[in-house]
């Protein structure tokens, strides 16, 4: 009888391991983050078929105001999934992109160092000096912010 129980437990454990292996991406995120990714996925999945396709991407870009996205760019996005992009693949892609990044609280804490008064403002010149002189030093060209067209129009108009 004991050997039968061991056999049953062994099968159950193997099944759980298989499930855990295929859903390992879910363990990379907190439940609240997974919910946010689900919301993002459903915003992109325009035709609600559970798979993100080229027309879904094109429509999403259109809703964001970008109507002329090159076919090659859309194809490149879809090829990152190496097959149909369902929610699990979508989550896996984000997991790969975010792997090795710091948690949100660590990033916020780091920026609080540059905003000691808590005003939500970082002194541009001080921050630029740190980028040029500390740790993985930036080149001067890397510290120049591109001019945003709408902000440029506000200044000149």
Buried (B, 14 or more C-beta within 10 A) or exposed (E): EEEEEEEEEEEEEEEEEEEEEEEEBBEBBEEEBBEEBEEEBEEBBBEEEEBBBEEBBBBBBEEEEEEEBEEEEBEEBBEEBEEEBBBEBBBBBBBEEEEEEEEEEEEEEEEEEEEEEEEEEEEEEEBBEBBEEEEEEBEEEEBEEEEEEEEEEEEEE
